[in-house]
């Protein structure tokens, strides 16, 4: 199965708006107890999440996984840092890329692939306000063209 394919559970739309994504990497994620059940139910949020490199290991922080309803005392901390499973070479390239000023590593998407939870992380540079405005104008222009074509086809 291709990278980024599978049953998509969460998408970080804000990441593509705030960052110009240059490269994507698929990573596994270390989960505890009832977290996978909660994730499979779609109770995960990536909006404010980010990736840090500590001691040559990749960690995802601020990813919110809601407690599982039937988990009672075995539930987990919803916003704990979780370790990402990646090859050493991938982590080394991430370290090299983040040395540049303005570069960040953000999660783009979470999905289930072959029964395992995977996170698609992207390396990107932060966009300036004028870049965001230009993207919004471009998006609006595309919508207008699509509407005009649709109206023309209906007649």
C-alpha positions in Angstrom: 0.0 0.0 0.0 1.3 3.5 -0.9 2.5 6.0 1.7 -0.5 8.0 3.1 -3.1 5.4 2.0 -5.3 3.5 4.3 -8.4 4.3 6.5 -7.8 8.0 7.3 -8.8 8.8 10.8 -7.6 12.4 11.2 -6.3 15.1 8.9 -4.4 18.3 10.0 -5.8 20.8 7.6 -4.2 23.7 9.4 -0.7 22.3 8.6 -1.1 22.7 4.9 -2.4 26.3 5.5 0.4 27.3 7.8 3.3 25.5 6.2 4.7 24.8 2.7 5.3 21.1 3.0 8.4 20.0 1.1 8.7 16.3 2.1 6.5 13.7 3.8 7.6 10.6 5.8 5.4 7.8 7.1 6.0 6.8 10.7 4.5 4.3 13.1 3.5 5.3 16.6 3.9 3.7 20.0 0.6 3.5 21.8 -0.4 2.3 25.2 -3.4 0.4 26.4 -6.7 1.7 25.1 -5.3 4.3 22.8 -5.6 2.2 19.6 -9.3 1.6 20.4 -9.9 5.3 20.8 -8.0 6.0 17.6 -9.9 3.4 15.6 -13.1 5.2 16.7 -11.7 8.4 15.2 -11.3 10.2 18.6 -7.9 11.8 17.6 -7.0 15.4 16.9 -3.8 16.6 15.2 -4.6 20.3 15.0 -1.9 21.6 17.5 0.4 18.6 17.3 4.1 18.9 16.4 7.1 16.6 16.2 10.3 17.0 18.3 13.6 15.2 18.0 15.0 14.2 21.5 18.0 11.9 22.0 17.9 10.8 18.3 14.3 9.7 18.7 11.2 11.4 17.2 8.3 12.3 19.5 4.9 13.7 18.7 3.6 16.2 21.2 0.1 17.8 21.7 -1.7 15.1 19.8 -5.0 14.6 21.6 -6.4 11.0 21.8 -9.6 11.0 23.8 -10.0 8.4 26.6 -11.7 5.2 25.6 -15.3 5.1 27.0 -15.1 1.5 28.2 -11.5 1.9 29.4 -12.3 2.8 33.1 -9.0 2.8 35.1 -6.9 1.6 32.2 -7.3 4.8 30.3 -4.4 6.9 29.1 -3.3 10.5 29.4 -5.0 12.3 26.4 -2.1 14.6 25.4 1.0 12.7 26.4 4.1 12.7 24.1 4.2 9.6 22.0 7.3 8.0 20.4 7.4 7.7 16.6 8.8 4.6 15.0 11.2 5.6 12.2 14.5 4.4 10.8 17.8 6.0 12.1 18.5 7.4 8.6 15.1 9.0 8.4 15.6 10.7 11.8 19.1 11.8 10.8 17.6 13.5 7.7 14.9 15.2 9.8 17.6 16.5 12.1 19.5 17.9 9.2 16.4 19.5 7.7 15.3 21.2 10.9 18.6 22.9 11.4 17.4 25.5 8.8 15.6 28.5 10.3 11.8 28.4 9.9 11.6 24.7 9.3 9.1 22.6 11.3 8.0 19.0 11.4 4.2 18.6 11.7 1.8 15.6 11.5 -0.4 15.8 8.4 -2.6 12.7 8.6 -3.2 9.7 10.8 -4.5 6.5 9.3 -4.7 2.7 9.8 -2.5 0.7 7.4 -2.4 -3.1 7.6 -3.9 -2.9 11.2 -1.3 -0.5 12.5 -1.7 3.2 13.3 0.5 5.3 11.1 1.2 9.1 11.0 2.2 11.0 7.9 4.6 13.7 9.0 5.7 16.6 6.8 8.7 18.8 6.8 7.9 22.3 5.8 8.7 26.0 6.1 6.3 28.4 7.7 4.3 30.5 5.3 4.1 34.3 5.6 0.8 36.1 5.9 0.9 37.2 2.2 1.5 33.6 1.1 -1.6 32.5 3.0 -3.6 35.3 1.4 -2.4 34.3 -2.1 -3.4 30.6 -1.4 -6.8 31.7 -0.3 -7.2 33.9 -3.5 -6.1 31.0 -5.7 -8.5 28.6 -3.9 -11.4 31.1 -4.4 -10.6 31.5 -8.1 -10.6 27.8 -8.6 -14.0 27.5 -6.9 -15.4 30.3 -9.2 -14.1 28.5 -12.3 -15.6 25.2 -11.1 -19.0 26.9 -10.5 -18.9 28.6 -13.9 -18.1 25.3 -15.6 -20.9 23.5 -13.7 -23.4 26.2 -14.5 -22.4 26.1 -18.2 -22.8 22.3 -18.3 -26.2 22.5 -16.8 -27.5 24.6 -19.7 
